Amino acid sequence: MTPTSRNSYHHGGLRQAVLDAALDVIAAEGPGALSLRDLARRAGVSHAAPAHHFKDRTGLLTALATEGYGLLAEALASAPELRERGVRYVRFAVDHPAHFQVMFQPELLRADDPDLLAVKERASAELRAGVAGLTDVPDARTAGIAAWSLAHGFATLLLTRNVQGAIGDRDPEEYFRGLTGLLFTGQTPLEERPERAGPRE
C-alpha cells in the first residue's frame, strides 16, 4: 500500500482495507491467526483504527461472514436451477476461500448480529428457491439439506485438497455437475424398502 493510499481513506475505505487484510491472513494462516494490531500494521493505519470499526476480533469476523453471505446470495441468485446453484456454491468457495472458512464457524461470530442474520436469510432463501423447482420430491426440506450437504461437502473437500487425486485435471465444476446426477434418483430410502424373504426365483 502506498503512502498516498494510506492517507486517502474516507468513509468505508479504511474499513474495507482492514477486511481485505484480514482475508489475506485467513487465506494464508486461518482465522486463528487474526490480530487487530497486526491488521492495522498491514493496512498501514493506527492500531486503534480496526477497533473503532469492529470493536473486537469477533466483530471483525462477523463483518467478514456478513460480507461472505452477501456474496453467496448474489452468486446463487444468478443460477437458474438447483444444479447450477450448487455449481455457484462451489465456485463461491473457490473464489472466496477465506470468507468460506469463517461463515460456517458460528463460535467465531456474533450470532445475534442483525446484519449477519438478515444476509444469512437471503442466502438461505436462494437455496430454498432452487429446491422449490424440484418435482417428485416428497420432502423439500430434506432435499434441500441433501443438496446443501453435497455442495458444501464437495467445496470443503476441494479447498482442503482432499479430492485432488479423484478430480485430476478435470474442471471441478464439471466434476460436481456429474456428482449431482447421483442425487434425487427416485430410489426409496434403504430403511423404507421392503425386506425380501429370500432370493427371487
ABEGO torsion letter per residue (X at the ends): XBAAAAAABBEAAAAAAAAAAAAAAAAAAEAAABBAAAAAAAAGBBAAAAAAAAGBAAAAAAAAAAAAAAAAAAAAAABABAAAAAAAAAAAAAABAAAAAAAABAAABBAABAAAAAAAAAAAAAAAAAAAABBGBABAAAAAAAAAAAAAAAAAAAAAGAAAAAAEABBAAAAAAAAAAABGAGBBBAAABBBBABBBX
